[in-house]
Amino acid sequence: MLVNTFILLAVLISAFILMLPRLASSKGWRATITPLASIIGSGFLVLGPILDASYGKFAPLVMAGLCLCAYLFGSAIRFNIRQIDIGANQSAPLSLKIETVSSWALAFAYIISVAYYLNLFGAFAVSLTSVGDPFHAKLLTTGVLLLILMVGWTRGYAALERMEQFSVSIKLAIISGLLVGLILFFFKQASDHELLLNPATKTGWAGVTLAFGLIVTVQGFETSRYLDDEYDAQTRIKSMARAQWISTVIYMVYIGFLAYVFEPSAIKLDETSIIDMMKIVAPILPLLLVAAALSAQFSAAIADTSGAGGLFSEVSKGRLKPNQSYALLVGIGIALTWSANIFEIISYASRAFAIYYSLQAIIAALGAKNAHHYGLAFAYLSLALLGIAIVLFGVPVEG
């Protein structure tokens, strides 16, 4: 099929470009790829069906709102990076205390996000097999969590890091193939006068609270805040903003072309809805998506496991060792796997990250106030209140 050929060409060309030595060795790109990979890693797979089923023809507007919200929270973190770089917060004990609480919040957010990533991993791994049901998906997720615990406990962070099997570039290349497939399908439907303007099923306050519960799907930009051992403050600030702009373009293209081509009856909301939807677009896409999903979820889970171990050790001043943190993470992850569905875990993770973003916004507000930027301080305080609203009112998708 011609569409399959175009998709494969897009994947191969994108992979070739992303692996060019000049780009791969660029300091700015290396600093950008970490937050970019986090932002469009896992949310990309579940967000399209959720927005299409819930918001119909308004899905692109909601996607734009999520990206804007994430960018504003990112601006608060970028402000804090500048403040830390000039040592402004060293004379602000309240900011330092909030930063400690913020680190605890992020560590627990990582724990929930690992459960989120690996539940998606399990669902996608069994999706094209004869045992593609929730029980076997949860069983596989539990097995992977125990594997991570065993390796992390006995071999430590370096071994966990080596478990990442696929490059970020391949994942991004597969996403480019998906976008090409969607664009071609969109224009085919348009030429046949078969584009759809589906009504929203979630409106008003219900629609707002559902969007609150999806903030984790555009999370990941905060990783730039913790790359200070590798990059200077200005590089991290620029690369975080760049990653958010690139991911916004990718998400808007994705949702913009997805929202108008599927009948509501074709969207069955579960972890792997995107696979069934992409079967309609091109036969090759489900296999590519499963490959991208397994790579994205496993590598993201390893990164957040390692991050959580380091953060818990740091904020507990060494009282909690990384391997003990891994045990805590796996225990909570297994409990979430068997007690909650993926949409509930997404909502929990969104709330956990919203707590972290709210605290970062409060720190930014205090820093702006101390620098006599009162308008900016008010803006960051308002952002913190938005984060608190997400924590209080965010709800999960009803699958």
C-alpha positions in Angstrom: 0.0 0.0 0.0 1.3 3.5 -1.0 0.4 4.9 2.5 2.6 2.3 4.2 5.5 3.3 1.9 5.2 7.0 2.7 5.0 6.2 6.5 8.1 4.0 6.3 10.0 6.7 4.3 9.0 9.3 6.9 10.3 7.0 9.7 13.6 6.2 7.9 14.3 9.8 6.8 13.5 11.2 10.3 15.7 8.5 11.9 18.5 9.4 9.5 18.2 13.1 10.2 18.0 12.6 14.0 21.1 10.4 14.0 23.3 12.7 11.9 26.5 13.2 13.9 26.3 17.0 13.6 22.8 17.1 15.2 23.4 14.2 17.7 26.6 15.9 19.0 25.0 19.4 19.2 25.0 20.5 22.9 21.8 22.4 22.4 20.0 19.4 20.8 21.2 17.0 23.5 19.9 19.3 26.1 16.6 19.6 24.3 16.1 15.9 23.6 15.8 14.9 27.3 12.7 17.1 28.1 11.3 16.6 24.6 11.4 12.8 24.9 9.7 13.0 28.3 6.9 15.3 27.1 5.9 13.3 24.1 6.8 9.9 25.4 3.7 8.4 26.9 0.9 10.9 26.9 1.1 10.9 23.1 -0.3 7.4 23.0 -3.3 7.9 25.1 -4.1 11.6 24.7 -5.4 11.4 21.1 -8.3 9.0 21.7 -9.2 10.7 25.0 -9.5 14.2 23.5 -11.3 13.0 20.4 -13.8 10.9 22.4 -14.4 13.6 25.1 -14.1 16.9 23.2 -14.9 16.0 19.6 -14.4 19.0 17.2 -13.0 21.1 20.1 -10.2 18.6 20.9 -7.5 20.9 19.3 -8.6 23.8 21.5 -8.2 21.6 24.6 -4.8 20.4 23.4 -3.7 24.0 22.9 -4.9 24.8 26.5 -2.9 21.9 27.9 0.2 23.0 26.0 -0.3 26.6 27.2 -0.7 25.5 30.8 2.4 23.4 30.6 4.4 26.2 29.0 3.3 28.6 31.8 4.4 26.1 34.5 7.6 25.7 32.5 8.2 29.5 32.6 8.0 29.4 36.4 10.6 26.6 36.5 12.8 28.5 34.0 12.6 31.6 36.3 13.7 29.5 39.2 16.6 28.1 37.2 17.8 31.7 36.7 17.3 32.6 40.3 19.3 29.5 41.4 22.1 30.4 38.9 22.5 33.9 40.4 22.2 32.6 44.0 19.1 34.6 44.7 17.3 31.9 46.6 20.3 31.3 49.0 19.1 34.3 51.0 15.5 33.2 51.0 15.0 30.5 53.6 11.3 30.2 52.9 12.0 29.4 49.2 14.6 26.8 50.3 12.0 25.1 52.5 9.4 25.1 49.8 12.1 23.7 47.4 12.6 20.8 49.7 8.9 20.0 49.9 8.8 20.4 46.1 11.5 17.8 45.7 9.5 15.4 47.9 6.5 16.0 45.8 8.4 15.4 42.6 9.8 12.2 44.0 6.4 10.8 44.7 5.1 12.1 41.4 7.9 10.0 39.8 6.6 6.9 41.7 3.1 7.3 40.3 4.4 8.1 36.8 6.4 4.9 36.7 3.2 3.0 37.4 1.6 5.0 34.6 4.4 4.2 32.2 4.6 0.5 32.9 0.9 0.0 32.9 0.9 1.4 29.4 3.9 -0.8 28.6 2.0 -3.9 29.8 -1.1 -3.0 27.8 0.7 -2.3 24.6 3.0 -5.4 25.0 0.0 -7.8 25.1 -2.2 -5.8 22.7 -1.3 -7.7 19.5 -1.1 -11.2 21.2 -3.7 -13.9 22.0 -3.6 -12.8 25.7 -4.4 -9.1 25.1 -6.5 -8.6 28.2 -6.2 -6.4 31.3 -5.2 -9.4 33.6 -2.2 -10.4 31.5 -1.2 -6.7 31.0 -1.2 -6.2 34.8 0.7 -9.4 35.2 3.4 -8.3 32.8 3.5 -4.8 34.4 4.1 -6.4 37.8 6.8 -8.6 36.4 8.6 -5.6 34.9 8.3 -3.7 38.2 9.9 -6.6 40.0 12.6 -6.8 37.4 13.4 -3.1 37.9 13.5 -3.7 41.7 15.8 -6.6 41.4 18.3 -4.8 39.1 18.1 -1.5 41.0 18.6 -3.2 44.4 21.5 -5.4 43.3 23.2 -3.4 40.6 22.1 0.2 41.2 21.5 3.2 38.9 24.2 2.4 36.3 22.6 -1.0 35.6 19.1 0.6 35.4 20.4 3.1 32.9 21.9 0.3 30.7 18.5 -1.4 30.5 17.3 1.3 28.1 17.3 -0.5 24.8 16.0 1.9 22.2 17.1 5.3 21.3 14.9 8.4 21.7 15.6 9.2 18.0 13.8 6.0 16.9 10.8 6.8 19.0 10.6 10.3 17.5 11.0 8.8 14.0 8.1 6.5 14.5 6.0 9.4 15.7 6.8 11.3 12.5 5.6 8.2 10.6 2.3 8.3 12.5 1.9 12.0 11.7 2.5 11.5 8.0 0.0 8.6 8.0 -2.6 10.8 9.8 -2.1 13.7 7.5 -2.5 11.5 4.4 -5.7 10.0 5.9 -7.0 13.4 6.7 -6.7 14.7 3.2 -8.1 11.5 1.7 -11.2 12.0 4.0 -11.3 15.6 3.0 -11.2 14.8 -0.7 -14.1 12.4 -0.2 -16.0 15.0 1.8 -16.0 12.7 4.8 -14.5 14.9 7.5 -16.4 14.8 10.8 -17.3 17.5 13.3 -18.1 15.3 16.3 -19.9 16.9 19.3 -18.2 17.1 22.6 -19.3 14.6 25.2 -17.6 16.5 28.1 -18.6 20.1 28.4 -18.7 22.8 31.0 -17.2 22.1 34.4 -17.0 18.4 33.6 -14.8 19.2 30.6 -12.6 21.5 32.6 -12.0 18.9 35.4 -11.2 16.2 32.9 -8.6 18.5 31.3 -7.2 19.1 34.8 -6.7 15.3 35.1 -4.7 15.2 31.8 -1.8 17.6 32.7 0.6 14.6 33.2 0.3 13.9 29.4 2.3 17.1 28.7 4.6 16.7 31.7 8.3 16.2 31.4 9.8 19.6 30.7 10.8 19.9 34.4 13.7 17.4 33.7 15.7 20.4 32.4 15.7 21.8 36.0 17.8 18.9 37.2 20.4 18.7 34.4 22.7 21.2 36.1 25.6 18.7 36.2 25.7 18.6 32.4 24.5 22.0 31.2 24.7 25.6 32.3 21.6 27.5 33.3 21.1 29.4 30.0 21.4 26.1 28.0 18.8 24.5 30.2 16.4 27.4 30.0 16.6 27.6 26.2 16.4 23.9 25.7 13.3 23.5 28.0 11.5 26.2 26.1 12.6 24.7 22.7 11.4 21.3 23.8 8.0 22.7 24.8 7.6 24.5 21.5 8.6 21.4 19.4 6.2 19.2 21.5 3.4 21.7 21.1 3.8 21.7 17.3 3.8 17.8 17.3 0.8 17.6 19.6 -1.2 20.2 17.7 -0.5 18.5 14.3 -1.4 15.1 15.9 -4.7 16.2 17.5 -5.6 18.6 14.6 -5.6 15.8 12.1 -6.9 13.1 14.4 -10.0 15.0 15.7 -11.9 15.1 12.4 -11.5 11.7 10.8 -13.0 9.1 13.2 -16.6 8.2 13.9 -17.4 8.3 17.7 -18.2 4.6 17.4 -14.6 3.9 16.2 -13.2 5.2 19.5 -13.2 2.7 22.4 -11.5 4.3 25.3 -8.9 2.0 26.8 -5.1 2.0 27.1 -4.5 0.9 23.5 -7.3 2.7 21.7 -4.8 4.4 19.4 -3.9 1.0 17.9 -7.4 0.2 16.8 -7.8 3.8 15.4 -4.5 3.6 13.5 -5.5 0.2 11.9 -8.0 2.3 9.9 -5.3 4.8 8.8 -2.6 2.2 7.7 -2.0 -1.4 8.4 1.7 -0.8 9.3 1.0 1.8 12.0 -0.2 -0.6 14.9 3.1 -2.5 14.8 5.2 0.7 14.7 3.1 2.1 17.5 3.7 -0.9 19.7 7.4 -0.7 19.1 7.4 3.0 20.0 5.2 2.4 23.0 7.4 -0.3 24.5 10.5 1.8 23.9 8.9 5.0 25.3 7.3 3.5 28.4 10.3 1.4 29.4 12.9 4.1 29.0 10.7 6.7 30.7 10.1 4.3 33.6 13.8 3.6 34.0 14.6 7.4 33.9 11.9 8.2 36.5 12.9 5.2 38.7 16.5 6.5 38.7 15.3 10.0 39.3 13.1 9.0 42.2 15.9 7.0 43.8 18.3 10.0 43.6 15.7 12.5 44.8 14.6 10.4 47.8 18.2 9.9 48.8 18.9 13.7 48.5 15.9 15.0 50.3 16.2 12.5 53.1 19.9 13.5 53.4 21.0 9.9 52.8 18.7 8.3 55.3 16.7 6.6 52.5 19.1 4.8 50.2 18.3 4.6 46.4 17.7 0.8 46.6 15.2 1.4 49.4 13.5 4.0 47.2 13.2 1.5 44.4 11.5 -0.9 46.8 9.0 1.8 47.8 8.4 2.7 44.2 7.8 -0.9 43.1 5.5 -1.5 46.1 3.3 1.5 45.3 3.5 0.7 41.6 2.2 -2.8 42.1 -0.6 -1.6 44.4 -1.7 1.0 41.8 -1.5 -1.6 39.0 -3.9 -4.0 40.7 -6.2 -1.4 42.3 -6.6 1.3 39.6 -7.1 1.5 35.9 -4.7 3.4 33.6 -7.0 6.5 33.5 -7.2 6.7 37.3 -3.4 6.4 37.4 -3.1 9.2 34.9 -5.3 11.4 37.1 -3.3 10.6 40.2 0.0 11.4 38.3 -1.5 14.6 37.1 -2.3 15.7 40.6 1.1 14.7 41.9 2.9 16.8 39.2 0.4 19.6 39.8 1.5 19.8 43.4 5.1 20.0 42.3 4.3 22.7 39.7 2.3 24.7 42.2 5.2 24.7 44.6 7.6 25.7 41.9 5.2 28.6 40.9 5.1 29.7 44.6 8.9 29.8 44.7 8.9 31.8 41.4 6.4 34.2 42.9 8.5 34.7 46.0 11.6 35.2 43.8 9.8 37.8 41.6 8.5 39.6 44.7 12.0 39.8 46.2 13.3 41.2 42.9 10.4 43.8 43.0 8.7 42.3 39.9 5.3 42.5 41.5 3.3 41.9 38.3 5.3 38.7 37.6 4.9 37.7 41.2 1.1 38.0 40.9 1.2 36.0 37.6 3.2 33.1 39.2 0.9 33.2 42.3 -2.1 32.8 40.0 -0.4 29.9 38.3 0.2 28.3 41.7 -3.6 28.6 42.4 -4.3 26.9 39.0 -2.0 24.1 40.1 -3.9 23.7 43.3 -7.2 23.7 41.4 -5.8 20.8 39.2 -5.0 18.9 42.4 -8.4 19.4 44.0 -10.7 19.0 40.9 -8.9 16.9 38.3 -10.9 13.7 37.5 -10.0 10.6 35.5 -11.3 9.6 32.2 -14.3 7.2 32.3 -13.2 4.3 30.0 
